[in-house]
Amino acid sequence: KQWYQRRVRVPFWDYGGSAMASTDSVRVTPSIRSKQGWIWNKIQYVGSNWQVDFSIKVTGRGKIGADGMAMWFLQEIPTKGGSVFGAPNNWKGLGIFFDSFDNDNRHDNPAVLAVQNDGSITFDHGNDGKGQTLGRCVASFRNRPHAAQVRLQYYNKVLSLSINPGITTRESDFEECFKVQNVKLPPGRLPGSVGPCNLGYMSSSSAVIGYSLSIVPILFNVI
């Protein structure tokens, strides 16, 4: 007898590869080697100030994780997967990478890093993107009791990210990962395009638990 799982529709999102949706989350990759999944936001956002809050759960056997996953902000949705955390190399836009594999053996992973690309950069996996990042921090988000909570904000050309790795769920446990001045993101990006990846000899299960996009108001001084 053959068994199958009914495909769950996720409004305003499209997913595929090894991704599987349920009523409360999208498991992008199972804890199996050489798997790749993705979920892309269908709605184009043209605002210049925004905040994205999302939760991810990354688990797996052992202390060493797979390559990782990413939150992408792109003008165009890729038509196929790729080697950079689920998306093709030489992308145009911003990638927020949750890198759980220590390629350069410097003992500074898991880490969160931001890399902006105009299509001319080939991501340096061997050095975990060092020298290519806008901002970076070490964040132990893998195999935690709770989902990691991430807050990414773009306001007046300042890009900042805070993370609660998932030891607790308290709002007070958010820590600033990076804050970068004078970041220019052209309108037309797709905040919330997620393209996780699980490649190579190690494996991790990656799931997107929650996501929300807020428009950040511009405050004016009244004289």
DOTOR-496770 format. One record per residue: z, y, x of N, C-alpha, C in turn. Coordinates in nm, 4 decimals, decimal comma. Last residue first. Layout:
BEGIN
nz	ny	nx	caz	cay	cax	cz	cy	cx
Z	Y	X	Z	Y	X	Z	Y	X
...
***
This chain:
BEGIN
nz	ny	nx	caz	cay	cax	cz	cy	cx
1,5246	7,0697	0,9153	1,5751	7,1906	0,9804	1,6078	7,2957	0,8747
1,5518	6,7269	0,9259	1,5407	6,8398	0,8353	1,6034	6,9608	0,9009
1,3684	6,4877	1,0973	1,4811	6,5787	1,1038	1,4566	6,6984	1,0116
1,2596	6,1834	0,9522	1,2292	6,3193	0,9947	1,3582	6,4015	0,9981
1,1803	5,8481	1,0173	1,2828	5,9446	0,9783	1,2475	6,0814	1,0346
0,9726	5,6122	0,8782	0,9815	5,7126	0,9838	1,0788	5,8218	0,9354
1,0801	5,2819	0,7809	1,0458	5,4218	0,7496	1,0582	5,5116	0,8720
0,9280	4,9794	0,8316	1,0336	5,0646	0,8848	0,9974	5,2092	0,8571
0,8752	4,7220	0,6137	0,8164	4,8472	0,6622	0,9305	4,9372	0,7056
0,9295	4,3815	0,6957	0,9768	4,5050	0,6352	0,9025	4,6226	0,6955
0,8895	4,0415	0,6347	0,8309	4,1599	0,6962	0,8791	4,2823	0,6206
1,0367	3,7256	0,7040	1,0243	3,8431	0,6179	0,9699	3,9597	0,6993
1,1035	3,3795	0,6991	1,0205	3,4885	0,7503	1,0229	3,6039	0,6512
1,2452	3,0608	0,7996	1,2378	3,1793	0,7152	1,1573	3,2889	0,7807
1,1819	2,8343	0,9543	1,2733	2,8225	0,8408	1,2602	2,9402	0,7459
0,9570	2,6481	1,1229	0,9798	2,7858	1,0789	1,0607	2,7784	0,9511
1,0219	2,4083	1,3775	1,0096	2,4408	1,2357	1,0338	2,5888	1,2140
0,9461	2,1552	1,6060	0,9553	2,2995	1,5827	0,9330	2,3276	1,4353
1,0603	1,9089	1,8192	1,0261	1,9372	1,6802	1,0489	2,0856	1,6562
0,9163	1,8284	2,1339	1,0184	1,8957	2,0557	0,9678	1,9080	1,9136
0,8468	1,6541	2,4402	0,8256	1,6766	2,2972	0,9442	1,7501	2,2374
0,6474	1,6174	2,7419	0,7728	1,6343	2,6709	0,7433	1,6642	2,5236
0,3893	1,6106	2,8343	0,4653	1,4869	2,8378	0,5994	1,4956	2,7665
0,1736	1,8172	2,6274	0,2195	1,7607	2,7527	0,3047	1,6373	2,7349
0,2733	2,0438	2,3594	0,1784	1,9711	2,4411	0,2457	1,9065	2,5612
0,2939	2,2026	2,1001	0,3831	2,0990	2,1518	0,2980	2,0046	2,2351
0,3049	2,5243	1,9470	0,2342	2,4241	2,0240	0,3334	2,3268	2,0856
0,2551	2,7730	1,6874	0,3314	2,6937	1,7807	0,2505	2,5798	1,8420
0,1764	3,0483	1,5749	0,0912	2,9448	1,6308	0,1648	2,8601	1,7306
0,1968	3,2725	1,3109	0,2706	3,1801	1,3946	0,1780	3,0709	1,4447
0,1872	3,5976	1,2311	0,0977	3,4853	1,2537	0,1613	3,3905	1,3539
0,3420	3,8241	1,1986	0,3867	3,6994	1,1379	0,2898	3,5853	1,1496
0,1149	4,0835	1,1650	0,2519	4,0465	1,1967	0,2920	3,9177	1,1242
-0,1802	4,1246	1,2578	-0,1268	4,0370	1,1545	0,0163	3,9977	1,1908
-0,3303	4,4505	1,2991	-0,2723	4,3259	1,3470	-0,2190	4,2451	1,2295
-0,4096	4,6910	1,2133	-0,4955	4,5793	1,1784	-0,4455	4,4473	1,2326
-0,3622	4,9395	1,4718	-0,3472	4,8879	1,3347	-0,4448	4,7745	1,3093
-0,2723	4,8589	1,8137	-0,3643	4,9159	1,7166	-0,3376	4,8607	1,5763
0,0072	4,9225	1,9859	-0,0507	4,8147	1,9062	-0,1429	4,8775	1,8023
0,1405	5,0182	2,2759	0,0387	5,0608	2,1807	-0,0239	4,9392	2,1129
0,4530	5,1044	2,3862	0,3670	4,9888	2,3580	0,2684	5,0298	2,2486
0,6587	5,2775	2,4841	0,5160	5,3106	2,4941	0,4255	5,1873	2,4843
0,9268	5,0599	2,5955	0,8734	5,1884	2,5502	0,7205	5,1924	2,5639
1,1013	4,7776	2,4919	0,9935	4,8283	2,5763	0,9363	4,9562	2,5146
1,3632	4,5674	2,5165	1,3235	4,6901	2,4485	1,2252	4,7612	2,5393
1,4913	4,2338	2,4657	1,4193	4,3361	2,5413	1,3905	4,4551	2,4520
1,7215	4,1223	2,3427	1,6458	4,0476	2,4423	1,5652	4,1444	2,5293
2,0414	4,1821	2,2172	1,9119	4,2400	2,2522	1,8468	4,1604	2,3638
2,1825	3,9449	1,9949	2,1846	4,0093	2,1255	2,0455	4,0645	2,1561
2,3813	3,8700	1,7125	2,2507	3,9099	1,7642	2,2694	3,9785	1,8995
2,6321	3,8308	1,6107	2,5965	3,7524	1,7292	2,4512	3,7738	1,7733
2,6745	3,9593	1,3739	2,7280	4,0232	1,4942	2,6881	3,9511	1,6225
2,5864	3,7817	1,1837	2,5016	3,8962	1,2155	2,5449	3,9612	1,3461
2,6353	3,4352	1,2407	2,6918	3,5684	1,2210	2,5942	3,6773	1,2638
2,5850	3,1738	1,2722	2,4941	3,2470	1,1837	2,5405	3,3910	1,1621
2,5940	3,0298	1,6046	2,6547	3,0683	1,4774	2,5467	3,1342	1,3912
2,3965	2,9401	1,7711	2,5291	2,8803	1,7839	2,6104	2,9091	1,6584
2,1496	3,0646	1,7625	2,1790	2,9602	1,6654	2,3103	2,8880	1,6843
2,0704	3,2943	1,9041	2,0121	3,1641	1,9391	2,0462	3,0496	1,8453
1,9639	3,5803	1,7755	2,0852	3,4988	1,7657	2,0396	3,3552	1,7884
1,7922	3,8487	1,9273	1,7959	3,7087	1,8881	1,9397	3,6590	1,8780
1,5634	4,1235	1,9206	1,7004	4,0728	1,9281	1,7013	3,9309	1,8756
1,3217	4,3338	2,0606	1,3522	4,2024	2,0030	1,4982	4,1697	2,0268
1,0960	4,6094	2,0320	1,2263	4,5542	2,0671	1,2468	4,4209	1,9962
0,8793	4,8602	2,1210	0,8857	4,7203	2,0795	1,0187	4,6624	2,1257
0,7841	5,1750	2,0246	0,8889	5,1012	2,0951	0,8971	4,9605	2,0361
0,6154	5,3293	1,8736	0,5621	5,2704	1,9971	0,6693	5,2036	2,0834
0,7716	5,3719	1,6417	0,7369	5,4828	1,7306	0,6968	5,4336	1,8701
0,8576	5,0385	1,6377	0,8871	5,1686	1,5770	0,8602	5,2791	1,6789
0,8897	4,7134	1,5687	0,7953	4,8052	1,6342	0,8072	4,9391	1,5640
1,1058	4,4361	1,6149	1,0796	4,5669	1,5540	0,9819	4,6470	1,6393
1,2323	4,1256	1,5308	1,1344	4,1958	1,6129	1,0968	4,3253	1,5429
1,4788	3,8982	1,5376	1,4453	4,0273	1,4757	1,3555	4,1035	1,5722
1,5613	3,5644	1,4682	1,4898	3,6579	1,5548	1,4563	3,7838	1,4757
1,7800	3,2964	1,4878	1,7367	3,4104	1,4082	1,6791	3,5171	1,5011
1,7647	2,9456	1,5076	1,7682	3,0725	1,5804	1,7126	3,1826	1,4910
1,9576	2,7361	1,2941	1,8279	2,7935	1,3316	1,8489	2,9232	1,4091
2,2438	2,5705	1,4415	2,1753	2,6455	1,3365	2,0401	2,6940	1,3872
2,3156	2,4250	1,6690	2,3604	2,3798	1,5360	2,2847	2,4455	1,4207
2,0312	2,3766	1,8915	2,1491	2,4488	1,8480	2,1890	2,4042	1,7074
1,7979	2,2957	2,0343	1,9075	2,2025	2,0034	2,0386	2,2753	1,9745
1,7126	2,6093	2,1849	1,6777	2,4698	2,1561	1,8028	2,3844	2,1353
1,7690	2,8634	2,2726	1,7488	2,8448	2,1285	1,7236	2,6996	2,0904
1,8865	3,0412	2,4979	1,8977	2,8967	2,4776	1,8903	2,8643	2,3280
1,7047	3,2696	2,6661	1,7707	3,2487	2,5368	1,7701	3,1001	2,5042
1,6258	3,5222	2,8928	1,6635	3,3817	2,8784	1,7414	3,3676	2,7482
1,3605	3,7548	2,8270	1,5015	3,7222	2,8422	1,5202	3,5719	2,8320
1,1215	4,0201	2,8634	1,1584	3,8788	2,8756	1,3094	3,8662	2,8795
0,8236	4,2213	2,8197	0,9683	4,2019	2,8192	1,0001	4,0541	2,8178
0,5595	4,2063	2,8920	0,6158	4,3363	2,8589	0,7675	4,3309	2,8667
0,4388	3,9928	3,1586	0,5167	4,0185	3,0384	0,5500	4,1653	3,0198
0,3239	3,9126	3,3898	0,2329	3,9445	3,2793	0,3067	3,9927	3,1552
0,5120	3,8379	3,5702	0,4178	3,9398	3,6133	0,3205	3,9809	3,5055
0,5230	3,5082	3,4446	0,5892	3,6128	3,5216	0,4848	3,7073	3,5809
0,4286	3,2938	3,2965	0,3882	3,4286	3,2589	0,4524	3,5407	3,3376
0,5142	3,0607	3,4214	0,5765	3,1003	3,2941	0,5495	3,2471	3,2609
0,3561	2,9829	3,6262	0,4671	3,0724	3,6588	0,5354	3,1263	3,5341
0,1704	2,8237	3,4949	0,2416	2,7701	3,6099	0,3622	2,8517	3,6510
0,0490	2,9839	3,3004	0,1476	2,8835	3,2601	0,2329	2,8384	3,3775
-0,0616	3,2779	3,2709	-0,0213	3,2008	3,3880	0,0889	3,1030	3,3493
-0,3382	3,3531	3,0641	-0,1937	3,3345	3,0757	-0,1603	3,2387	3,1894
-0,5735	3,5797	3,1519	-0,5540	3,4358	3,1363	-0,4075	3,4064	3,1630
-0,6849	3,8802	3,0094	-0,5785	3,8095	3,0808	-0,5826	3,6605	3,0491
-0,8659	4,0118	2,8511	-0,9010	3,9940	2,9917	-0,8002	3,9109	3,0701
-0,7821	4,0639	2,5986	-0,8885	3,9656	2,6130	-0,9238	3,9356	2,7574
-0,5674	4,2204	2,6129	-0,6879	4,2831	2,5583	-0,8086	4,1907	2,5687
-0,2348	4,1309	2,5387	-0,3610	4,0956	2,6027	-0,4753	4,1677	2,5334
0,1128	4,1085	2,6032	0,0029	4,1757	2,5341	-0,1257	4,1502	2,6119
0,3920	3,9117	2,5617	0,2729	3,9317	2,6447	0,1643	3,9949	2,5592
0,7337	3,8557	2,5775	0,6271	3,9260	2,5061	0,5125	3,9508	2,6031
0,9524	3,5717	2,5651	0,8758	3,6717	2,6369	0,7666	3,7308	2,5498
1,2413	3,3840	2,6006	1,1572	3,4556	2,5038	1,0845	3,5642	2,5809
1,3211	3,0568	2,7300	1,3105	3,2014	2,7409	1,2231	3,2559	2,6289
1,5179	2,7761	2,8429	1,4278	2,8427	2,7489	1,4341	2,9957	2,7616
1,4603	2,8911	3,1807	1,4102	2,8575	3,0470	1,5159	2,7727	2,9763
1,5138	2,9151	3,4497	1,5304	3,0323	3,3643	1,4606	3,0125	3,2294
1,4707	2,7499	3,6720	1,5902	2,7320	3,5895	1,6198	2,8558	3,5040
1,2384	2,7439	3,8045	1,3334	2,8469	3,8469	1,4605	2,8465	3,7615
1,0106	2,5868	3,7633	1,1334	2,5257	3,8164	1,2318	2,6290	3,8720
0,7863	2,6676	3,6351	0,8001	2,7092	3,7749	0,9304	2,6624	3,8390
0,8172	2,5611	3,3740	0,7035	2,5216	3,4576	0,7242	2,5540	3,6052
1,0315	2,4710	3,1664	1,0458	2,5449	3,2910	0,9366	2,5028	3,3896
0,9861	2,5149	2,8210	0,9619	2,4291	2,9370	0,9569	2,5124	3,0649
1,0054	2,6861	2,6067	1,1173	2,5944	2,6293	1,0978	2,5013	2,7479
0,9391	2,9968	2,5014	0,8977	2,9043	2,6066	1,0146	2,8134	2,6436
0,8159	3,1627	2,2708	0,9437	3,0934	2,2831	0,9191	2,9730	2,3741
0,6449	3,4670	2,2832	0,6489	3,3265	2,3208	0,7927	3,2766	2,3318
0,4521	3,6713	2,1096	0,5951	3,6560	2,1386	0,6174	3,5070	2,1600
0,1572	3,8444	2,1838	0,2201	3,7150	2,1629	0,3673	3,7222	2,1992
-0,0830	4,0682	2,0613	0,0505	4,0496	2,1179	0,1007	3,9099	2,0850
-0,4335	4,0927	2,1393	-0,3168	4,1226	2,0583	-0,1887	4,0967	2,1352
-0,6669	3,8645	2,1918	-0,6549	4,0089	2,1787	-0,5398	4,0399	2,0839
-0,6694	3,5980	2,4406	-0,6569	3,6506	2,3050	-0,6511	3,8031	2,3087
-0,7075	3,4239	2,6568	-0,7845	3,5482	2,6469	-0,7845	3,6050	2,5053
-0,6745	3,0988	2,4950	-0,6489	3,1940	2,6010	-0,7362	3,3175	2,5807
-0,5907	3,0199	2,1508	-0,6807	3,0226	2,2665	-0,6369	3,1248	2,3703
-0,2607	2,8915	2,0602	-0,3754	2,9803	2,0404	-0,4639	2,9788	2,1649
-0,0464	2,7284	2,1292	-0,1180	2,7020	2,0059	-0,2403	2,7867	1,9807
0,0405	2,8273	2,3764	0,1336	2,8124	2,2646	0,0605	2,8029	2,1302
-0,2485	2,8220	2,4892	-0,1415	2,9205	2,5010	-0,0549	2,9157	2,3759
-0,4586	2,6515	2,4426	-0,3572	2,6082	2,5377	-0,2401	2,7049	2,5511
-0,5512	2,6323	2,0898	-0,5731	2,6537	2,2307	-0,4521	2,6200	2,3142
-0,7406	2,5880	1,7808	-0,6214	2,5972	1,8627	-0,6552	2,6174	2,0087
-0,9786	2,8010	1,6088	-0,9358	2,6736	1,6660	-0,8110	2,6965	1,7501
-1,0150	3,0491	1,5162	-1,0794	2,9422	1,4401	-1,0446	2,8049	1,4938
-0,7518	3,2914	1,4957	-0,8353	3,1990	1,5731	-0,8938	3,0889	1,4852
-0,7762	3,5882	1,3158	-0,7146	3,4560	1,3178	-0,8044	3,3612	1,3965
-0,7718	3,9038	1,4717	-0,8502	3,7957	1,4131	-0,7738	3,6637	1,4228
-0,5688	4,0603	1,5689	-0,6634	4,1198	1,4762	-0,7421	4,0117	1,4025
-0,2292	3,9358	1,5874	-0,3695	3,9368	1,6285	-0,4564	4,0059	1,5238
0,0507	3,8332	1,6920	0,0081	3,9537	1,6215	-0,1348	3,9829	1,6652
0,2508	3,5326	1,6762	0,1325	3,6059	1,7205	0,1048	3,7275	1,6316
0,5071	3,3541	1,8106	0,4746	3,4416	1,6990	0,3636	3,5339	1,7478
0,5133	3,0159	1,9388	0,4896	3,1600	1,9501	0,4745	3,2257	1,8145
0,6688	2,7533	2,1340	0,5991	2,8033	2,0172	0,5887	2,9548	2,0296
0,6602	2,4913	2,3875	0,7237	2,5938	2,3073	0,6417	2,6330	2,1862
0,6329	2,2594	2,5555	0,5868	2,3918	2,5974	0,6541	2,5037	2,5188
0,9459	2,0766	2,5096	0,8007	2,0855	2,5242	0,7635	2,2294	2,5603
1,2571	2,0558	2,7011	1,1738	2,0687	2,5827	1,0257	2,0664	2,6145
1,5247	1,8713	2,8245	1,3975	1,9357	2,8583	1,3071	1,9387	2,7354
1,7438	1,7269	2,7440	1,7634	1,8681	2,7749	1,6329	1,9433	2,7980
1,6985	1,4941	2,4649	1,7140	1,5350	2,6029	1,7252	1,6856	2,6189
1,4903	1,5310	2,1800	1,5758	1,4474	2,2628	1,5828	1,5023	2,4043
1,4970	1,8375	1,9858	1,4313	1,7273	2,0552	1,5309	1,6494	2,1385
1,4194	2,1425	1,8058	1,5067	2,0318	1,8437	1,4262	1,9245	1,9160
1,4269	2,4551	1,6756	1,3586	2,3753	1,7778	1,4548	2,2678	1,8263
1,3730	2,6634	1,4167	1,4599	2,5528	1,4560	1,3814	2,4635	1,5503
1,3732	3,0105	1,3392	1,3049	2,8918	1,3902	1,4094	2,7882	1,4315
1,3282	3,2895	1,1279	1,4187	3,1872	1,1806	1,3371	3,0667	1,2242
1,2629	3,6448	1,1337	1,2265	3,5064	1,1082	1,3253	3,4125	1,1759
1,1669	3,9684	1,0546	1,2813	3,8788	1,0738	1,2357	3,7369	1,0438
1,0000	4,2492	1,1658	0,9827	4,1106	1,1236	1,1103	4,0340	1,1561
0,9192	4,5780	1,0878	1,0219	4,4873	1,1382	0,9971	4,3486	1,0806
0,7096	4,8591	1,1768	0,7465	4,7419	1,0984	0,8587	4,6646	1,1665
0,4620	5,1025	1,1806	0,6047	5,0781	1,2038	0,6488	4,9629	1,1154
0,2012	5,1122	1,1029	0,2298	5,1374	1,2441	0,3766	5,1195	1,2792
0,0024	4,8925	0,8882	0,1061	4,9906	0,9163	0,1338	5,0033	1,0649
-0,1712	4,6983	0,8102	-0,2275	4,8097	0,8866	-0,1246	4,9176	0,9165
-0,2059	4,3523	0,7894	-0,1134	4,4646	0,7737	-0,1583	4,5779	0,8641
-0,3571	4,0963	0,6076	-0,3681	4,1920	0,7157	-0,2788	4,3113	0,6871
-0,2551	3,7728	0,5251	-0,2580	3,9129	0,4842	-0,2622	4,0037	0,6063
-0,2220	3,5129	0,6075	-0,3541	3,5526	0,5608	-0,3673	3,7034	0,5364
-0,0616	3,3784	0,8868	-0,0497	3,4692	0,7740	-0,1887	3,5195	0,7344
-0,0733	3,0395	0,9861	-0,1211	3,1766	1,0024	-0,1037	3,2547	0,8728
0,0522	2,7834	1,1720	0,0586	2,8444	1,0400	0,0286	2,9928	1,0586
-0,0026	2,4725	1,3492	-0,0114	2,6174	1,3353	0,0079	2,6584	1,1900
0,0467	2,2237	1,6107	0,0332	2,2682	1,4722	0,0300	2,4193	1,4657
0,0143	1,9441	1,8144	-0,0063	2,0875	1,8012	-0,0246	2,1215	1,6543
0,1359	1,6985	2,0442	0,1072	1,7432	1,9081	0,0973	1,8954	1,9047
0,2233	1,5566	2,2741	0,0838	1,6014	2,2604	0,0454	1,6321	2,1163
0,4900	1,3503	2,1464	0,4129	1,4105	2,2547	0,2717	1,4496	2,2102
0,6972	1,4503	1,8793	0,6055	1,3500	1,9328	0,5187	1,4183	2,0378
0,8584	1,5761	1,6708	0,9044	1,5466	1,8064	0,8268	1,4284	1,8632
0,6059	1,7757	1,5021	0,7105	1,6736	1,5067	0,7522	1,6502	1,6515
0,5491	2,1229	1,4433	0,5211	2,0039	1,5236	0,6355	1,9048	1,5101
0,6217	2,2684	1,2164	0,4931	2,2937	1,2800	0,4526	2,1779	1,3699
0,7480	2,2521	0,9109	0,7635	2,1862	1,0404	0,6286	2,1918	1,1087
0,8519	2,5068	0,7181	0,7279	2,4465	0,7669	0,7586	2,3846	0,9025
1,0821	2,5003	0,4362	1,0434	2,5284	0,5744	0,9049	2,4717	0,6015
1,1387	2,4331	0,1719	1,2249	2,5313	0,2378	1,1867	2,5635	0,3820
0,9619	2,2463	0,0730	1,0012	2,3552	-0,0160	1,0826	2,4625	0,0542
0,7380	2,1942	0,3512	0,8268	2,1448	0,2467	0,8670	2,2635	0,1608
0,4459	2,1291	0,5460	0,5301	2,2200	0,4687	0,6172	2,1433	0,3710
0,3507	2,0598	0,8711	0,3786	2,0012	0,7405	0,4786	2,0894	0,6676
0,1175	2,0547	1,1422	0,2135	2,1271	1,0588	0,2274	2,0613	0,9220
-0,0716	1,9497	1,3052	0,0400	1,8618	1,2724	0,1446	1,9303	1,1850
-0,3278	2,1321	1,1541	-0,2876	2,0523	1,2682	-0,1781	1,9568	1,2279
-0,2095	2,4035	0,9416	-0,2883	2,2850	0,9716	-0,2427	2,2190	1,0999
-0,1967	2,6676	0,6940	-0,1416	2,5874	0,8029	-0,2245	2,4616	0,8229
-0,1713	2,9942	0,5708	-0,2577	2,8780	0,5880	-0,2032	2,7986	0,7065
-0,0144	3,2016	0,3250	-0,0182	3,1391	0,4563	-0,1151	3,0218	0,4545
0,0123	3,2880	0,0668	-0,0234	3,3871	0,1686	-0,0266	3,3308	0,3107
0,2206	3,0179	-0,0300	0,1477	3,1402	-0,0668	0,1336	3,2351	0,0507
0,1671	2,7010	0,0541	0,2533	2,8108	0,0984	0,1790	2,9409	0,0693
0,1616	2,3868	-0,1042	0,0964	2,5160	-0,0868	0,1994	2,6207	-0,0482
0,1877	2,0729	0,0369	0,2604	2,1793	-0,0301	0,1917	2,3122	-0,0010
0,0217	1,7773	-0,0134	0,0187	1,9030	0,0622	0,0844	2,0121	-0,0199
0,2004	1,4777	-0,0479	0,1251	1,5824	-0,1129	0,1337	1,7114	-0,0324
0,1724	1,2141	0,1734	0,2535	1,3263	0,1300	0,1641	1,4332	0,0704
0,1111	0,8677	0,1079	0,0692	0,9973	0,1568	0,1643	1,1031	0,1040
0,0637	0,5199	0,1676	0,1495	0,6289	0,1248	0,0943	0,7600	0,1811
-0,0850	0,2193	0,0603	-0,0930	0,3406	0,1388	-0,0053	0,4492	0,0778
0,0000	-0,1193	0,0840	0,0000	0,0000	0,0000	0,0000	0,1247	0,0878
***
